[in-house]
Amino acid sequence: DLERRDFVTLGAGVFAALSLPLALRRRTLLVRQKVELMGTIAEVQVAHRDERRADAAIDAAFGVLRDVESVMTRFRADSDIGRANLGAANEAVRISPATATVIAAALGWASVSDGRFDPAVGAVSETWDVLNRHEPPSADRVHALASRGFWRTVDLCTFGGAPAVRFEDPDVHLD
């Protein structure tokens, strides 16, 4: 015949025994890594109990970001964006379907924001060049680039059956 005290003691013991596996489980870790990509710092964080799996997931994510960078960064002359910035003011430059999709989406955002977001202001970014410039650019250059609505002069088209981009303004650079 169990008395109340024995019942509570037994219940506490069962609770402790059943809770032990939960207490012994590894805690979830937050694993972070940073790399320099496309002119900025990219950081990926993964929460997982297994640090090796978290690292593998982060490596996979950075692999995808490096693939995007190889096609769409303005910092490489051999990327779609780099080639467009070098030649699309003179003639249509072929680009990948993925790059065409991103440019189309960016132009859509430019349109709905009435140019408050302008993906074609690369010449403005290059003029200011905050990493290397120690003084502001000339007022004449700033005035020449101000309020131009560069996005309106980006033409997505096809060239030889492939997606292409052409700029109607020599100051347009995608960024």
MDTraj code that builds the backbone (N, CA, C; nanometers):
import mdtraj as md
import numpy as np

residues = "ASP LEU GLU ARG ARG ASP PHE VAL THR LEU GLY ALA GLY VAL PHE ALA ALA LEU SER LEU PRO LEU ALA LEU ARG ARG ARG THR LEU LEU VAL ARG GLN LYS VAL GLU LEU MET GLY THR ILE ALA GLU VAL GLN VAL ALA HIS ARG ASP GLU ARG ARG ALA ASP ALA ALA ILE ASP ALA ALA PHE GLY VAL LEU ARG ASP VAL GLU SER VAL MET THR ARG PHE ARG ALA ASP SER ASP ILE GLY ARG ALA ASN LEU GLY ALA ALA ASN GLU ALA VAL ARG ILE SER PRO ALA THR ALA THR VAL ILE ALA ALA ALA LEU GLY TRP ALA SER VAL SER ASP GLY ARG PHE ASP PRO ALA VAL GLY ALA VAL SER GLU THR TRP ASP VAL LEU ASN ARG HIS GLU PRO PRO SER ALA ASP ARG VAL HIS ALA LEU ALA SER ARG GLY PHE TRP ARG THR VAL ASP LEU CYS THR PHE GLY GLY ALA PRO ALA VAL ARG PHE GLU ASP PRO ASP VAL HIS LEU ASP".split()
xyz = np.array([
    [0.0838, -0.1166, 0.0000],
    [0.0000, 0.0000, 0.0000],
    [0.0897, 0.1247, 0.0000],
    [0.0823, 0.1995, -0.1115],
    [0.1652, 0.3188, -0.1261],
    [0.1043, 0.4365, -0.0534],
    [0.1892, 0.4998, 0.0265],
    [0.1454, 0.6232, 0.0885],
    [0.1754, 0.7384, -0.0055],
    [0.1158, 0.8523, 0.0246],
    [0.1319, 0.9684, -0.0627],
    [0.2792, 1.0053, -0.0784],
    [0.3551, 1.0018, 0.0293],
    [0.4972, 1.0371, 0.0234],
    [0.5714, 0.9417, -0.0685],
    [0.5447, 0.8133, -0.0591],
    [0.6094, 0.7140, -0.1455],
    [0.5712, 0.7379, -0.2913],
    [0.4475, 0.7729, -0.3163],
    [0.3989, 0.7972, -0.4525],
    [0.4710, 0.9171, -0.5148],
    [0.4840, 1.0256, -0.4388],
    [0.5533, 1.1454, -0.4884],
    [0.7004, 1.1133, -0.5131],
    [0.7637, 1.0415, -0.4238],
    [0.9043, 1.0059, -0.4399],
    [0.9235, 0.9192, -0.5641],
    [0.8384, 0.8211, -0.5824],
    [0.8453, 0.7345, -0.6990],
    [0.8220, 0.8148, -0.8268],
    [0.7238, 0.9047, -0.8252],
    [0.6951, 0.9884, -0.9422],
    [0.8123, 1.0776, -0.9775],
    [0.8762, 1.1377, -0.8767],
    [0.9925, 1.2236, -0.9017],
    [1.1070, 1.1420, -0.9581],
    [1.1254, 1.0224, -0.9088],
    [1.2320, 0.9351, -0.9597],
    [1.2081, 0.8967, -1.1046],
    [1.0855, 0.8605, -1.1390],
    [1.0521, 0.8252, -1.2773],
    [1.0734, 0.9465, -1.3677],
    [1.0307, 1.0643, -1.3228],
    [1.0481, 1.1866, -1.4016],
    [1.1966, 1.2131, -1.4270],
    [1.2785, 1.1999, -1.3243],
    [1.4228, 1.2237, -1.3383],
    [1.4843, 1.1229, -1.4339],
    [1.4471, 0.9966, -1.4212],
    [1.5025, 0.8929, -1.5083],
    [1.4632, 0.9158, -1.6545],
    [1.3391, 0.9567, -1.6776],
    [1.2951, 0.9807, -1.8150],
    [1.3531, 1.1102, -1.8727],
    [1.3875, 1.2051, -1.7889],
    [1.4427, 1.3325, -1.8344],
    [1.5914, 1.3236, -1.8653],
    [1.6591, 1.2256, -1.8117],
    [1.8028, 1.2143, -1.8293],
    [1.8448, 1.2099, -1.9765],
    [1.7813, 1.1308, -2.0632],
    [1.8230, 1.1329, -2.2046],
    [1.8103, 1.2720, -2.2684],
    [1.7092, 1.3467, -2.2298],
    [1.6949, 1.4821, -2.2843],
    [1.8101, 1.5713, -2.2392],
    [1.8502, 1.5553, -2.1143],
    [1.9578, 1.6385, -2.0606],
    [2.0918, 1.6019, -2.1236],
    [2.1069, 1.4765, -2.1631],
    [2.2329, 1.4318, -2.2207],
    [2.2455, 1.4658, -2.3702],
    [2.1358, 1.5020, -2.4328],
    [2.1427, 1.5392, -2.5748],
    [2.2323, 1.6603, -2.5920],
    [2.2986, 1.6644, -2.7093],
    [2.3815, 1.7813, -2.7383],
    [2.2924, 1.9019, -2.7645],
    [2.3399, 2.0154, -2.7243],
    [2.2662, 2.1392, -2.7460],
    [2.2829, 2.1832, -2.8908],
    [2.1849, 2.2569, -2.9382],
    [2.1928, 2.3128, -3.0719],
    [2.2990, 2.4223, -3.0740],
    [2.3855, 2.4152, -3.1733],
    [2.4919, 2.5132, -3.1890],
    [2.4543, 2.6106, -3.2998],
    [2.5011, 2.7311, -3.2901],
    [2.4873, 2.8279, -3.3973],
    [2.6255, 2.8440, -3.4599],
    [2.6387, 2.7940, -3.5828],
    [2.7667, 2.7968, -3.6521],
    [2.7609, 2.9084, -3.7554],
    [2.8636, 2.9943, -3.7579],
    [2.8673, 3.1104, -3.8472],
    [2.9974, 3.1114, -3.9259],
    [2.9855, 3.1567, -4.0507],
    [3.1039, 3.1809, -4.1317],
    [3.0786, 3.3037, -4.2175],
    [3.1860, 3.3780, -4.2458],
    [3.1778, 3.4957, -4.3308],
    [3.2794, 3.4813, -4.4432],
    [3.2424, 3.5300, -4.5620],
    [3.3361, 3.5375, -4.6737],
    [3.3086, 3.6661, -4.7503],
    [3.4077, 3.7106, -4.8228],
    [3.3917, 3.8280, -4.9074],
    [3.3402, 3.7820, -5.0435],
    [3.2267, 3.8369, -5.0835],
    [3.1643, 3.8029, -5.2121],
    [3.1008, 3.9274, -5.2718],
    [3.1111, 3.9450, -5.4009],
    [3.0455, 4.0516, -5.4756],
    [3.0615, 4.1889, -5.4109],
    [3.1813, 4.2156, -5.3619],
    [3.2085, 4.3470, -5.3070],
    [3.1513, 4.3719, -5.1694],
    [3.1105, 4.2673, -5.1013],
    [3.0559, 4.2835, -4.9664],
    [3.0932, 4.1614, -4.8832],
    [3.0477, 4.1583, -4.7616],
    [3.0715, 4.0442, -4.6739],
    [2.9419, 3.9644, -4.6648],
    [2.9507, 3.8368, -4.6974],
    [2.8352, 3.7472, -4.6835],
    [2.8558, 3.6634, -4.5580],
    [2.7512, 3.6535, -4.4774],
    [2.7565, 3.5714, -4.3571],
    [2.6425, 3.4710, -4.3627],
    [2.6758, 3.3460, -4.3338],
    [2.5751, 3.2405, -4.3267],
    [2.5807, 3.1819, -4.1867],
    [2.4629, 3.1602, -4.1295],
    [2.4516, 3.1007, -3.9968],
    [2.3617, 2.9785, -4.0065],
    [2.4022, 2.8711, -3.9408],
    [2.3222, 2.7489, -3.9375],
    [2.3130, 2.7014, -3.7933],
    [2.1927, 2.6736, -3.7500],
    [2.1696, 2.6178, -3.6167],
    [2.1506, 2.4674, -3.6313],
    [2.2376, 2.3898, -3.5657],
    [2.2297, 2.2438, -3.5744],
    [2.3063, 2.1846, -3.4568],
    [2.2714, 2.0642, -3.4190],
    [2.3411, 1.9969, -3.3096],
    [2.4766, 1.9423, -3.3540],
    [2.4908, 1.9137, -3.4823],
    [2.6143, 1.8550, -3.5343],
    [2.6924, 1.9632, -3.6086],
    [2.8047, 2.0045, -3.5516],
    [2.8840, 2.1131, -3.6099],
    [2.9329, 2.0781, -3.7509],
    [2.9676, 1.9514, -3.7736],
    [3.0140, 1.9116, -3.9078],
    [2.9034, 1.9276, -4.0112],
    [2.7824, 1.8933, -3.9756],
    [2.6703, 1.9110, -4.0698],
    [2.6416, 2.0586, -4.0932],
    [2.6513, 2.1379, -3.9899],
    [2.6315, 2.2823, -4.0046],
    [2.7373, 2.3401, -4.0969],
    [2.8635, 2.3000, -4.0776],
    [2.9713, 2.3471, -4.1649],
    [2.9483, 2.3040, -4.3097],
    [2.9013, 2.1807, -4.3299],
    [2.8744, 2.1324, -4.4660],
    [2.7617, 2.2135, -4.5313],
    [2.6598, 2.2468, -4.4537],
    [2.5495, 2.3281, -4.5075],
    [2.5987, 2.4678, -4.5442],
    [2.6832, 2.5236, -4.4603],
    [2.7389, 2.6563, -4.4885],
    [2.8264, 2.6510, -4.6130],
    [2.9095, 2.5481, -4.6244],
    [2.9939, 2.5336, -4.7440],
    [2.9085, 2.5236, -4.8699],
    [2.7976, 2.4495, -4.8623],
    [2.7077, 2.4380, -4.9774],
    [2.6455, 2.5733, -5.0126],
    [2.6054, 2.6485, -4.9104],
    [2.5469, 2.7809, -4.9345],
    [2.6484, 2.8742, -4.9991],
    [2.7718, 2.8730, -4.9499],
    [2.8750, 2.9576, -5.0100],
    [2.9079, 2.9119, -5.1522],
    [2.8962, 2.7840, -5.1784],
    [2.9165, 2.7350, -5.3148],
    [2.8154, 2.7946, -5.4110],
    [2.6904, 2.7997, -5.3677],
    [2.5855, 2.8605, -5.4508],
    [2.6120, 3.0098, -5.4689],
    [2.6493, 3.0775, -5.3606],
    [2.6787, 3.2205, -5.3711],
    [2.7970, 3.2460, -5.4646],
    [2.8981, 3.1596, -5.4617],
    [3.0121, 3.1756, -5.5533],
    [2.9691, 3.1540, -5.6983],
    [2.8764, 3.0611, -5.7198],
    [2.8227, 3.0416, -5.8551],
    [2.7510, 3.1667, -5.9036],
    [2.6691, 3.2259, -5.8158],
    [2.5996, 3.3501, -5.8516],
    [2.7015, 3.4597, -5.8796],
    [2.8024, 3.4699, -5.7949],
    [2.9056, 3.5720, -5.8144],
    [2.9748, 3.5547, -5.9495],
    [3.0046, 3.4326, -5.9880],
    [3.0772, 3.4116, -6.1133],
    [2.9973, 3.4576, -6.2348],
    [2.8655, 3.4609, -6.2221],
    [2.7799, 3.5009, -6.3343],
    [2.7327, 3.6450, -6.3220],
    [2.7084, 3.6922, -6.2007],
    [2.6366, 3.8193, -6.1862],
    [2.7095, 3.9317, -6.1138],
    [2.8344, 3.9160, -6.0767],
    [2.9003, 4.0262, -6.0075],
    [2.9470, 4.1334, -6.1049],
    [2.9473, 4.2571, -6.0592],
    [3.0010, 4.3661, -6.1407],
    [3.1510, 4.3782, -6.1217],
    [3.2068, 4.3028, -6.0290],
    [3.3475, 4.3128, -5.9960],
    [3.4369, 4.2209, -6.0793],
    [3.3782, 4.1445, -6.1708],
    [3.4568, 4.0576, -6.2588],
    [3.4184, 4.0875, -6.4036],
    [3.5178, 4.1143, -6.4853],
    [3.4934, 4.1481, -6.6255],
    [3.4382, 4.0307, -6.7048],
    [3.4566, 3.9074, -6.6573],
    [3.4091, 3.7910, -6.7323],
    [3.2694, 3.7437, -6.6895],
    [3.2080, 3.8085, -6.5906],
    [3.0710, 3.7725, -6.5517],
    [2.9733, 3.8360, -6.6510],
    [2.8492, 3.7909, -6.6517],
    [2.7474, 3.8505, -6.7395],
    [2.7357, 4.0007, -6.7144],
    [2.7294, 4.0399, -6.5873],
    [2.7147, 4.1818, -6.5533],
    [2.8415, 4.2578, -6.5904],
    [2.9568, 4.2018, -6.5632],
    [3.0828, 4.2653, -6.6003],
    [3.0938, 4.2868, -6.7503],
    [3.0580, 4.1843, -6.8276],
    [3.0632, 4.1969, -6.9745],
    [2.9617, 4.2995, -7.0234],
    [2.8432, 4.3004, -6.9635],
    [2.7407, 4.3995, -7.0010],
    [2.7904, 4.5404, -6.9708],
    [2.8472, 4.5598, -6.8531],
    [2.8956, 4.6928, -6.8171],
    [3.0071, 4.7399, -6.9093],
    [3.0852, 4.6475, -6.9617],
    [3.1930, 4.6841, -7.0529],
    [3.1441, 4.7103, -7.1960],
    [3.0369, 4.6420, -7.2401],
    [3.0035, 4.6518, -7.3815],
    [2.8612, 4.6818, -7.4212],
    [2.7663, 4.6769, -7.3288],
    [2.6251, 4.6891, -7.3667],
    [2.5848, 4.8287, -7.4110],
    [2.6685, 4.9289, -7.3870],
    [2.6383, 5.0626, -7.4392],
    [2.6701, 5.0694, -7.5888],
    [2.7507, 4.9741, -7.6377],
    [2.7879, 4.9713, -7.7793],
    [2.7060, 4.8729, -7.8604],
    [2.6752, 4.7569, -7.8014],
    [2.5993, 4.6527, -7.8713],
    [2.5367, 4.5596, -7.7681],
    [2.4381, 4.4818, -7.8126],
    [2.3732, 4.3864, -7.7224],
    [2.4760, 4.2830, -7.6764],
    [2.4712, 4.2509, -7.5484],
    [2.5618, 4.1527, -7.4889],
    [2.4779, 4.0348, -7.4421],
    [2.5137, 3.9151, -7.4886],
    [2.4420, 3.7942, -7.4471],
    [2.4658, 3.7671, -7.2996],
    [2.3588, 3.7244, -7.2334],
    [2.3644, 3.6917, -7.0911],
    [2.2906, 3.5609, -7.0682],
    [2.3120, 3.5013, -6.9549],
    [2.2434, 3.3759, -6.9224],
    [2.0958, 3.4035, -6.8929],
    [2.0105, 3.3028, -6.9100],
    [1.8695, 3.3203, -6.8727],
    [1.8519, 3.3610, -6.7261],
    [1.9360, 3.3080, -6.6362],
    [1.9251, 3.3448, -6.4946],
    [1.9551, 3.4930, -6.4747],
    [2.0576, 3.5435, -6.5408],
    [2.0904, 3.6856, -6.5296],
    [1.9779, 3.7704, -6.5875],
    [1.9209, 3.7276, -6.6991],
    [1.8085, 3.8013, -6.7585],
    [1.6909, 3.8057, -6.6622],
    [1.6661, 3.6967, -6.5930],
    [1.5567, 3.6926, -6.4949],
    [1.5825, 3.7908, -6.3811],
    [1.7051, 3.7954, -6.3316],
    [1.7388, 3.8865, -6.2214],
    [1.7290, 4.0317, -6.2681],
    [1.7800, 4.0615, -6.3877],
    [1.7718, 4.1985, -6.4393],
    [1.6256, 4.2390, -6.4582],
    [1.5445, 4.1487, -6.5123],
    [1.4020, 4.1797, -6.5317],
    [1.3343, 4.2096, -6.3980],
    [1.3642, 4.1293, -6.2959],
    [1.3053, 4.1541, -6.1634],
    [1.3530, 4.2882, -6.1086],
    [1.4823, 4.3184, -6.1243],
    [1.5358, 4.4455, -6.0748],
    [1.4720, 4.5632, -6.1474],
    [1.4513, 4.5504, -6.2774],
    [1.3854, 4.6578, -6.3523],
    [1.2394, 4.6724, -6.3097],
    [1.1760, 4.5610, -6.2749],
    [1.0397, 4.5667, -6.2220],
    [1.0342, 4.6448, -6.0916],
    [1.1309, 4.6188, -6.0016],
    [1.1372, 4.6929, -5.8753],
    [1.1658, 4.8407, -5.9012],
    [1.2500, 4.8685, -5.9986],
    [1.2781, 5.0087, -6.0331],
    [1.1511, 5.0771, -6.0806],
    [1.0732, 5.0069, -6.1594],
    [0.9496, 5.0645, -6.2129],
    [0.8490, 5.0926, -6.1023],
    [0.8242, 4.9943, -6.0160],
    [0.7236, 5.0152, -5.9113],
    [0.7690, 5.1154, -5.8058],
    [0.9007, 5.1355, -5.7933],
    [0.9507, 5.2352, -5.6974],
    [0.9790, 5.3690, -5.7656],
    [0.9424, 5.3789, -5.8915],
    [0.9675, 5.4986, -5.9721],
    [1.1140, 5.5409, -5.9637],
    [1.2022, 5.4419, -5.9723],
    [1.3450, 5.4678, -5.9767],
    [1.4119, 5.4873, -5.8431],
    [1.3376, 5.4780, -5.7336],
    [1.4025, 5.4901, -5.6024],
    [1.5008, 5.3753, -5.5819],
    [1.4667, 5.2615, -5.6410],
    [1.5625, 5.1511, -5.6529],
    [1.6034, 5.1493, -5.7996],
    [1.7304, 5.1680, -5.8265],
    [1.7780, 5.1714, -5.9643],
    [1.8974, 5.0769, -5.9774],
    [1.8786, 4.9618, -6.0417],
    [1.9874, 4.8645, -6.0523],
    [2.0959, 4.9064, -6.1505],
    [2.0771, 5.0199, -6.2169],
    [2.1711, 5.0623, -6.3211],
    [2.2560, 5.1820, -6.2778],
    [2.2715, 5.2028, -6.1487],
    [2.3482, 5.3179, -6.0995],
    [2.4952, 5.2834, -6.0737],
    [2.5454, 5.1819, -6.1394],
    [2.6846, 5.1413, -6.1180],
    [2.7836, 5.2532, -6.1405],
    [2.7579, 5.3402, -6.2397],
    [2.8492, 5.4529, -6.2645],
    [2.8518, 5.5479, -6.1449],
    [2.7397, 5.5603, -6.0782],
    [2.7343, 5.6453, -5.9586],
    [2.8190, 5.5820, -5.8481],
    [2.8018, 5.4515, -5.8267],
    [2.8820, 5.3810, -5.7253],
    [3.0303, 5.3911, -5.7572],
    [3.0634, 5.3743, -5.8845],
    [3.2042, 5.3818, -5.9246],
    [3.2589, 5.5232, -5.9065],
    [3.1764, 5.6245, -5.9298],
    [3.2204, 5.7631, -5.9128],
    [3.2524, 5.7926, -5.7664],
    [3.1666, 5.7456, -5.6774],
    [3.1907, 5.7712, -5.5351],
    [3.3028, 5.6844, -5.4810],
    [3.3132, 5.5590, -5.5233],
    [3.4211, 5.4668, -5.4869],
    [3.4690, 5.4871, -5.3429],
    [3.3804, 5.4633, -5.2481],
    [3.4082, 5.4943, -5.1074],
    [3.5254, 5.4165, -5.0480],
    [3.5624, 5.3059, -5.1094],
    [3.6753, 5.2296, -5.0550],
    [3.8101, 5.2921, -5.0900],
    [3.8165, 5.3632, -5.2020],
    [3.9446, 5.4160, -5.2482],
    [3.9521, 5.5682, -5.2536],
    [3.8401, 5.6342, -5.2514],
    [3.8384, 5.7800, -5.2642],
    [3.8535, 5.8435, -5.1264],
    [3.9341, 5.9481, -5.1216],
    [3.9570, 6.0178, -4.9950],
    [3.8856, 6.1520, -4.9895],
    [3.8232, 6.1890, -5.0978],
    [3.7459, 6.3134, -5.1037],
    [3.6279, 6.2903, -5.1972],
    [3.5239, 6.3684, -5.1852],
    [3.4076, 6.3503, -5.2728],
    [3.4442, 6.3758, -5.4194],
    [3.3689, 6.3141, -5.5112],
    [3.3928, 6.3426, -5.6531],
    [3.3552, 6.4869, -5.6851],
    [3.3934, 6.5314, -5.8024],
    [3.3654, 6.6706, -5.8397],
    [3.2148, 6.6944, -5.8470],
    [3.1753, 6.8149, -5.8141],
    [3.0339, 6.8527, -5.8181],
    [2.9788, 6.8376, -5.9597],
    [3.0594, 6.8657, -6.0609],
    [3.0146, 6.8509, -6.2002],
    [2.9790, 6.7057, -6.2316],
    [3.0628, 6.6128, -6.1868],
    [3.0373, 6.4702, -6.2137],
    [2.9127, 6.4235, -6.1380],
    [2.8991, 6.4640, -6.0152],
    [2.7811, 6.4266, -5.9364],
    [2.6559, 6.4828, -6.0033],
    [2.6596, 6.6084, -6.0423],
    [2.5445, 6.6719, -6.1073],
    [2.5096, 6.6004, -6.2389],
    [2.6116, 6.5590, -6.3133],
    [2.5892, 6.4907, -6.4413],
    [2.5197, 6.3557, -6.4230],
    [2.5387, 6.2930, -6.3086],
    [2.4804, 6.1606, -6.2840],
    [2.3502, 6.1654, -6.2037],
    [2.3222, 6.2772, -6.1394],
    [2.2080, 6.2862, -6.0479],
    [2.0752, 6.2738, -6.1208],
    [1.9840, 6.2009, -6.0612],
    [1.8434, 6.1897, -6.1060],
    [1.8286, 6.1538, -6.2531],
    [1.9093, 6.0621, -6.2997],
    [1.9053, 6.0270, -6.4414],
    [1.8056, 5.9170, -6.4748],
    [1.7631, 5.8382, -6.3795],
    [1.6725, 5.7275, -6.4103],
    [1.7374, 5.6277, -6.5051],
    [1.8572, 5.5835, -6.4702],
    [1.9336, 5.4937, -6.5561],
    [1.8578, 5.3673, -6.5930],
    [1.7767, 5.3171, -6.5013],
    [1.7049, 5.1923, -6.5246],
    [1.6181, 5.1999, -6.6494],
    [1.5723, 5.3185, -6.6855],
    [1.4868, 5.3337, -6.8042],
    [1.5628, 5.3093, -6.9346],
    [1.6954, 5.3101, -6.9293],
    [1.7752, 5.2938, -7.0509],
    [1.8356, 5.1544, -7.0640],
    [1.7920, 5.0618, -6.9794],
    [1.8359, 4.9219, -6.9881],
    [1.7334, 4.8468, -7.0711],
    [1.7812, 4.7813, -7.1760],
    [1.6928, 4.7096, -7.2684],
    [1.7252, 4.5609, -7.2631],
    [1.6325, 4.4824, -7.2108],
    [1.6463, 4.3365, -7.2177],
    [1.5915, 4.2933, -7.3523],
    [1.6695, 4.2171, -7.4251],
    [1.6290, 4.1773, -7.5593],
    [1.6813, 4.0373, -7.5868],
    [1.6733, 3.9948, -7.7090],
    [1.7362, 3.8690, -7.7495],
    [1.8343, 3.9008, -7.8611],
    [1.9399, 3.8247, -7.8660],
    [2.0433, 3.8418, -7.9678],
    [2.0854, 3.7026, -8.0107],
    [2.0601, 3.6692, -8.1348],
    [2.0908, 3.5343, -8.1822],
    [2.0136, 3.4280, -8.1082],
    [1.8925, 3.4598, -8.0665],
    [1.8074, 3.3647, -7.9954],
    [1.8364, 3.3507, -7.8472],
    [1.9339, 3.4239, -7.7972],
    [1.9694, 3.4153, -7.6546],
    [1.9333, 3.5460, -7.5847],
    [1.9092, 3.5414, -7.4542],
    [1.8835, 3.6664, -7.3810],
    [2.0047, 3.7593, -7.3935],
    [1.9758, 3.8864, -7.4008],
    [2.0828, 3.9864, -7.4117],
    [2.0378, 4.1142, -7.3426],
    [2.1328, 4.2020, -7.3196],
    [2.1041, 4.3311, -7.2591],
    [2.1786, 4.4379, -7.3386],
    [2.1148, 4.5529, -7.3480],
    [2.1735, 4.6670, -7.4188],
    [2.1433, 4.7919, -7.3392],
    [2.2387, 4.8851, -7.3354],
    [2.2203, 5.0110, -7.2638],
    [2.2089, 5.1237, -7.3649],
    [2.1105, 5.2084, -7.3465],
    [2.0921, 5.3238, -7.4341],
    [2.1686, 5.4463, -7.3849],
    [2.2354, 5.4342, -7.2720],
    [2.3105, 5.5452, -7.2133],
    [2.4492, 5.4931, -7.1762],
    [2.5566, 5.5597, -7.2230],
    [2.6913, 5.5108, -7.1927],
    [2.7279, 5.5176, -7.0435],
    [2.6545, 5.5928, -6.9634],
    [2.6819, 5.6008, -6.8197],
    [2.6152, 5.4885, -6.7404],
    [2.5391, 5.4018, -6.8053],
    [2.4707, 5.2929, -6.7358],
    [2.5711, 5.1816, -6.7052],
    [2.5721, 5.1405, -6.5806],
    [2.6426, 5.0210, -6.5361],
    [2.5518, 4.9527, -6.4360],
    [2.5292, 4.8242, -6.4565],
    [2.4461, 4.7496, -6.3611],
    [2.5266, 4.7275, -6.2329],
    [2.4565, 4.7362, -6.1220],
    [2.5214, 4.7204, -5.9919],
    [2.4399, 4.6244, -5.9079],
])
top = md.Topology()
chain = top.add_chain()
for i, resn in enumerate(residues, 1):
    res = top.add_residue(resn, chain, resSeq=i)
    for name in ("N", "CA", "C"):
        top.add_atom(name, md.element.get_by_symbol(name[0]), res)
traj = md.Trajectory(xyz[None], top)
